[in-house]
């Protein structure tokens, strides 16, 4: 058996599996969870290059992703000017009230 890259143990793993809702260890190979179970059974997954992390009772939520996007804040931010990657002149075209061009030179009204 190929050994895991990472083993988390001594914690509470929320599996989201109604048949086995909790575990105490997880073995991860690459970017995938390879095994979930009792920490007493995790040793076969541990090799000389396996990183092991003692969770010290902490919880693990596999696959839980919190984008932390507040819907109102996200809407407000999306209404802002999108200036990333734009040149100075392109930015100024987005905000024409803040400048004028006199004799080919930009004059700011700030």
Secondary structure in CASP SS format (residue, H / E / C, confidence):
PFRMAT SS
TARGET T0000
AUTHOR 0000-0000-0000
METHOD secondary structure of the structure
MODEL  1
X C 1.00
X C 1.00
X C 1.00
X C 1.00
X C 1.00
X E 1.00
X E 1.00
X E 1.00
X E 1.00
X E 1.00
X E 1.00
X E 1.00
X E 1.00
X E 1.00
X C 1.00
X C 1.00
X C 1.00
X C 1.00
X C 1.00
X C 1.00
X C 1.00
X E 1.00
X E 1.00
X E 1.00
X E 1.00
X E 1.00
X E 1.00
X E 1.00
X E 1.00
X C 1.00
X C 1.00
X E 1.00
X E 1.00
X E 1.00
X E 1.00
X E 1.00
X E 1.00
X C 1.00
X H 1.00
X H 1.00
X H 1.00
X C 1.00
X H 1.00
X H 1.00
X H 1.00
X C 1.00
X C 1.00
X C 1.00
X C 1.00
X C 1.00
X E 1.00
X E 1.00
X E 1.00
X E 1.00
X C 1.00
X C 1.00
X C 1.00
X C 1.00
X E 1.00
X E 1.00
X E 1.00
X C 1.00
X C 1.00
X C 1.00
X C 1.00
X C 1.00
X C 1.00
X C 1.00
X C 1.00
X C 1.00
X H 1.00
X H 1.00
X H 1.00
X H 1.00
X H 1.00
X H 1.00
X H 1.00
X H 1.00
X C 1.00
X C 1.00
X C 1.00
X C 1.00
X C 1.00
X C 1.00
X C 1.00
X C 1.00
X C 1.00
X H 1.00
X H 1.00
X H 1.00
X H 1.00
X H 1.00
X H 1.00
X H 1.00
X C 1.00
X H 1.00
X H 1.00
X H 1.00
X E 1.00
X E 1.00
X E 1.00
X E 1.00
X C 1.00
X C 1.00
X E 1.00
X E 1.00
X E 1.00
X E 1.00
X C 1.00
X C 1.00
END
